[in-house]
Amino acid sequence: MLWSRLFRVDGDESLSEVFWSVARMLRHRDLETVEPFGITLSQSRALGVLQRHGAMRLSDLAHHLRIAPRSATEVVDALEQRHLLSRSPDPSDRRATLVEVTPDGESISRAVRKARLAEGDELFTVLSADQREVLAGLLQTVRAAADPRHPAP
């Protein structure tokens, strides 16, 4: 089976257990990677979403991050204090506020993304380029089946 070639699965370990073990390794590396930038993973994700999608309302940011609006407010407050993003009135609705990445936030976001990609690439260097491509395709297929927001490649 393909998975047994990609990961040496112990007979007592299920596929999901192996997956979560690798996911924990990636998360631990991500935590270490963002630490020197003085931001959290949640803040890094928020910067990334705003950089990719542009200015948006807090409620939309919360939706993209899959967190409660109150949590999004806390993330935005912390980033705003560091001048990594800014708030402005929504021109289409005076009651709403838009948040957007500042030039400093863009710089930090690009640097964090580059560092996180390097860390992830390092973890997967035990796989050949062909194996990494197959693994990426399989994971994208599973994600697409579970989440319609991510269509299959």
C-alpha positions in Angstrom: 0.0 0.0 0.0 1.2 3.5 -0.8 1.0 4.8 2.8 3.1 2.0 4.1 5.8 3.0 1.6 5.6 6.7 2.6 5.5 6.0 6.3 6.6 2.9 8.1 3.4 2.4 9.9 3.7 0.2 13.0 1.0 -2.4 13.2 -0.3 -0.8 16.4 -0.5 2.7 14.8 -3.3 3.8 12.6 -3.0 6.1 9.7 -4.6 8.9 11.6 -2.2 8.5 14.5 0.8 8.7 12.2 -0.7 11.7 10.4 -1.3 13.5 13.8 2.2 12.7 14.9 3.6 14.4 11.8 1.2 17.3 12.2 2.4 17.8 15.8 6.0 17.9 14.5 5.0 20.5 12.0 3.2 22.6 14.5 6.1 22.5 17.0 8.4 23.6 14.2 6.0 26.4 13.3 5.8 27.6 16.9 9.6 27.8 17.0 9.8 29.5 13.6 7.4 32.3 14.4 8.8 33.0 17.9 11.8 35.1 16.7 9.3 37.4 14.8 7.4 38.1 18.1 4.1 36.8 16.8 1.9 33.8 17.4 0.8 31.2 14.9 -2.7 32.7 15.0 -1.3 36.2 14.3 0.8 34.7 11.5 -2.2 33.1 9.9 -4.2 36.3 10.2 -1.4 38.2 8.4 -1.3 35.6 5.7 -5.1 35.6 5.1 -5.1 39.4 4.9 -2.1 39.5 2.6 -3.7 37.0 0.2 -7.2 38.4 0.3 -6.8 42.1 1.0 -8.7 44.2 3.5 -11.7 42.6 5.1 -14.1 42.9 8.0 -13.2 41.2 11.3 -16.1 38.8 10.9 -14.8 37.7 7.5 -11.3 37.3 8.9 -12.7 35.2 11.7 -14.5 33.0 9.2 -11.2 32.5 7.2 -9.3 31.6 10.3 -12.2 29.4 11.6 -12.2 31.2 15.0 -14.8 33.1 17.0 -15.1 36.8 16.1 -14.0 37.7 19.7 -10.8 35.7 19.1 -10.2 37.5 15.8 -10.5 40.8 17.7 -7.8 39.7 20.1 -5.5 38.7 17.2 -6.2 41.9 15.4 -5.7 44.0 18.5 -2.2 42.5 19.1 -1.2 42.9 15.5 -2.4 46.5 15.5 -0.4 47.3 18.6 2.7 46.2 16.7 1.6 48.3 13.7 1.5 45.1 11.5 -2.1 45.8 10.5 -4.5 48.7 10.6 -8.2 49.3 11.0 -10.3 51.7 8.8 -14.0 52.4 8.4 -15.7 50.2 5.8 -16.8 52.6 3.0 -19.9 50.5 2.2 -21.0 50.3 5.9 -20.1 53.0 8.4 -20.8 50.7 11.3 -18.2 48.1 10.1 -14.4 48.2 10.2 -11.9 46.8 7.8 -8.6 45.4 8.7 -5.6 45.3 6.4 -1.9 44.5 6.5 0.5 47.4 6.8 3.8 47.5 4.9 5.6 46.3 8.1 3.0 43.5 8.4 3.6 42.5 4.8 7.3 42.3 5.4 6.9 40.1 8.6 4.3 37.9 6.8 6.6 37.2 3.9 9.5 36.5 6.2 7.5 34.1 8.4 6.0 32.3 5.4 9.5 31.8 3.9 10.8 30.5 7.2 7.8 28.2 7.7 8.1 26.8 4.2 11.8 26.1 4.8 11.1 24.3 8.1 8.3 22.2 6.4 10.6 21.4 3.5 13.3 20.3 5.9 11.0 17.9 7.7 10.0 16.2 4.4 13.5 15.9 3.0 13.4 12.2 3.9 11.0 11.8 1.0 12.0 11.9 -2.6 10.6 14.7 -4.8 8.2 12.2 -6.3 7.0 11.0 -2.9 6.4 14.6 -1.7 4.4 15.2 -4.8 2.3 12.1 -4.3 1.8 12.9 -0.6 0.8 16.5 -1.4 -1.7 15.2 -3.9 -3.2 12.7 -1.6 -3.6 15.2 1.2 -5.2 17.7 -1.1 -7.7 15.1 -2.2 -8.6 14.2 1.4 -8.9 18.0 2.2 -11.1 18.6 -0.8 -13.4 15.7 0.1 -13.8 17.0 3.7 -13.9 20.8 3.0 -15.6 22.2 -0.1 -13.7 25.4 0.2 -10.6 23.5 -1.0 -11.4 22.0 -4.4 -9.3 19.1 -5.5 -6.3 19.9 -7.7 
